[in-house]
Amino acid sequence: MAGMDGGAQANGVVAAQTGSDSLAAATRALLVAVGAGFAARVPEAQFEEAKAELDAIRAALEGATNKIIDAGAKVDAIAESVDEENRDRLGTATAAIYESMEFQDLTGQRLTKIERFLTGIQALLAGGESTPNEAVSEDDKLLHGPQLPENAMDQDEIDALLAGDG
């Protein structure tokens, strides 16, 4: 790599081969070394712009969610003026709409995860000790929003957790 002599490269390879802790340390050192060059080429403003884009996505989702909820409330109001069969059908439809609005909260949580990751990368590139994926307790992981489907707990694991067995 440019900027690293052969000894530093060899030391990095040896360190990476001594185990997962050493691999993590070597990876961090490499990121800091590469980051120094990268950080010099990537203006701080680009990180702030990326965060602003995430905020804009969050605001657009919130606005759309509010419009959908308002429209559902109007349908509910109209349902009061129709016969019972149609009122029940409209009520079932609007209930399904309201239930599907969970996407807004889950998306917001995922955007927060991305923002935290960007902040960690930004700090790491600036030479800080912060890492993008700081270690968190198992309890804290439960509070950090949705997981990707392939990493999510199945129903038996959730039941065991709620029963205090997990």
C-alpha positions, 0 to 999 in steps of 0.5 A: 500500500502507498505510504506503508513500508514493507515492514509495516505491511508484514507486521500487519499481516502477522498481527492479523494472523494471531487471532480475532483480537489481533485481526480487529486491532490490525483492521482498526490500524489499517482503517486509521492509516487508510483513513488518514489519506481518505479523510484528507480527500473527503471533506467533513461536509460530505459526512454532514451532507449524508446525515442531512440526506438521512434527516430528509428521508426521515422527514419525508417518511414522517410527512407521508405517514401523517398524510396516510393517517389523516386519510384513514381518519377521513375514511373512518368518518365517512364510514359512520354515514354508510350501512353497517356492512360497508362500515365494517368493511371500511373499518377493517380496511383502515385498521389494516392501513394503520397496522401497516404504518409500523414501517415508519417507525422501523425505517426511522430506527434503521436510519438511526443505525446508519447515522450512528455508523456514519458518525463512527466512521467519521470519528475513526477517520479523524483518528479517534478511538470510536468505532462504527460498531461499538460493542453493546450488551445483549439487552442494549441490542434489543433496544436498537431497532429492527434487525435484518430478516436473516439476523432476526430472532424466530418466534421460539427465541422471542417466546423464550426471551419473554418467558425469561429463559433467553 
